[in-house]
Structure formats: structure tokens, C-alpha cells
Amino acid sequence: MMNDLRQKSKFQTGVPGKVAALRAALIVTGFICGMVVSQTLMAAPAGWQDPPSSSSSEEPQSAADFESLNRMYRDVQPRPAWVIKGDFEDTANHTKYLLVASEPRLKQREAEEELEERLLEMVSRHVEDTVAAGAGDAIDIDLDYIRENLLEYHQECETDGIYHHVLMWQVTDSNRGMLDADEREAYQCYAQLKVDSLFEDWAEKRWESQVVKSRTMQIGLIGFGVLFTMVLAFAYLAAEHKTRGFYSRRLQTVSFLCIVVAILSFWYLSSHFAWL
């Protein structure tokens, strides 16, 4: 009888201490999560900051530069004037014209695929220069949008807005040098991007919507973590109180497994959206 009373009194005195420790842990956790949420809400989206300045050495070359650097290629027909002109800006209409070109390839399809990749890279880089760093990947512009809204169609271009230029490639022999008589056809693709203030405004609005979406999901994940922690803590204390502390080891093991599952779920959910 005395032993039962001692265990009961020991159990009753231990519960308030655990409750106090739980309250302190919840207060600290709530304070930390509140600081994180406040910093997330108060941080200005990158789209509202000054865009970083960047320069690239991989700008498209004019016809004269191309001929001076690539003596092994010979034009079958002259390039159009807009290809020779390259990049330029129409300041009156706030419009930029960007020339995008592929390298000469033996297969036309390879040149087209390389041009498509460079179109995406050029548009993404322009968005990052005018809107914010990382905005080019966040708004996810595809080739269909570029063809419908950004490509400048010339009479030399195909229906997809791509100009196919044919070159003669002088095959190089490592033993005998250049063989002028042995030539093969090579293909080079060109396209011209037309970006204006309307596109830049559209890109900025879409970037801001992506930032708001990302911040909302971040707050949701943080709230889920706080709520799960509170539910787990109260469930643990309630179960330990009902079992009078006889299954503490098992409850601790189950709680630990629940924490591991929560961390994995948090990582899985957070990997499905960009943290902006």
C-alpha cells in the first residue's frame, strides 16, 4: 500500500514538471517560428529590388566576325540584313531586338535543337537582367510562348520563325591540313527575339505571383510543423498520464518515429516548390 502511494505521489509530482517543460518548449518554438514567419512576410521579393548587372561573352556574332573566326566555313548564300545587324535597341518604342544563333552543325535538326536551347537561355537571362535574379527559371517560359509572343518573323524565316542558313564546311585532315576539294553541307539556324516593356511587365507580375505563392506555402509548412509539434507533445503527455508512466519507453519510441515521419514529409513537400 505504501509503495503504491509513493509511486502515485511521485507520478503526480512529476507531471507538473513535465507540463512546465512542455510549456517552455512550446513558447520557445512559437517564438522562433514567429520570427521566421515575420522575416518571411517582411522580406521584400527579389522582383522589387534592383536587378543585378550581368555581362556575357557568348553574344551572337555578326557575319563579318563569324567569317574572320571561322575560315573553314563558306557561305552558299548571303545572310539577311537582320542577321548581319545583330542586336539593336529601338529606344523610341522601348523594344530590344536580340539575335540568337546556333553553331554550324552537320544535321539541320541538331542546329534547330541548339537554337531552341539558346532561345530559352536568352529569354531567361533577359528576365533575370530586367526583373530579378532567378526569375527566369521561376516563371518557366516555354518555346510555345516564345514562338507566339517574342519571335520576330522575317520573310526568310520558316513558319516557326527560324531562318536556316546553309554553309559549306571544308573538312580538316589532321595529317594533310585543309582539303579544299572536300566539302560538306553544314546548317546554322537564326532567330530574332523582340522584347518590349509589355513583356517585361508581364514577366514581373508573374514573378511577383510566384513569390507570393512560394511565401504562402512556406508559411503553411511552418504552421504545419508547429501544429504537429503541439499535437504530438500533448498526445504524448496524455498517453503517459493515462498509462501512469508504465509505457514511457514505448511512447518515446513512437514519438521519435512520428518526428522522423514529419521531417521526411516536410522535406518531400518543400522539394515540390521553389523557395523564393
C-alpha positions, 0 to 999 in steps of 0.5 A, a space after each residue: 500500500 505504501 509503495 503504491 502511494 509513493 509511486 502515485 505521489 511521485 507520478 503526480 509530482 512529476 507531471 507538473 514538471 513535465 507540463 512546465 517543460 512542455 510549456 517552455 518548449 512550446 513558447 520557445 518554438 512559437 517564438 522562433 517560428 514567429 520570427 521566421 514567419 515575420 522575416 518571411 512576410 517582411 522580406 521584400 521579393 527579389 522582383 522589387 529590388 534592383 536587378 543585378 548587372 550581368 555581362 556575357 561573352 557568348 553574344 551572337 556574332 555578326 557575319 563579318 566576325 563569324 567569317 574572320 573566326 571561322 575560315 573553314 566555313 563558306 557561305 552558299 548564300 548571303 545572310 539577311 540584313 537582320 542577321 548581319 545587324 545583330 542586336 539593336 535597341 529601338 529606344 523610341 518604342 522601348 523594344 530590344 531586338 536580340 539575335 540568337 544563333 546556333 553553331 554550324 552543325 552537320 544535321 539541320 535538326 541538331 542546329 534547330 535543337 541548339 537554337 531552341 536551347 539558346 532561345 530559352 537561355 536568352 529569354 531567361 537571362 533577359 528576365 533575370 537582367 530586367 526583373 530579378 535574379 532567378 526569375 527566369 527559371 521561376 516563371 518557366 517560359 516555354 518555346 510555345 510562348 516564345 514562338 507566339 509572343 517574342 519571335 520576330 518573323 522575317 520573310 526568310 524565316 520558316 513558319 516557326 520563325 527560324 531562318 536556316 542558313 546553309 554553309 559549306 564546311 571544308 573538312 580538316 585532315 589532321 595529317 594533310 591540313 585543309 582539303 579544299 576539294 572536300 566539302 560538306 553541307 553544314 546548317 546554322 539556324 537564326 532567330 530574332 527575339 523582340 522584347 518590349 516593356 509589355 513583356 517585361 511587365 508581364 514577366 514581373 507580375 508573374 514573378 511577383 505571383 510566384 513569390 507570393 505563392 512560394 511565401 504562402 506555402 512556406 508559411 503553411 509548412 511552418 504552421 504545419 510543423 508547429 501544429 504537429 509539434 503541439 499535437 504530438 507533445 500533448 498526445 504524448 503527455 496524455 498517453 503517459 498520464 493515462 498509462 501512469 508512466 508504465 509505457 514511457 519507453 514505448 511512447 518515446 519510441 513512437 514519438 521519435 518515429 512520428 518526428 522522423 515521419 514529419 521531417 521526411 514529409 516536410 522535406 518531400 513537400 518543400 522539394 515540390 516548390 521553389 523557395 523564393 
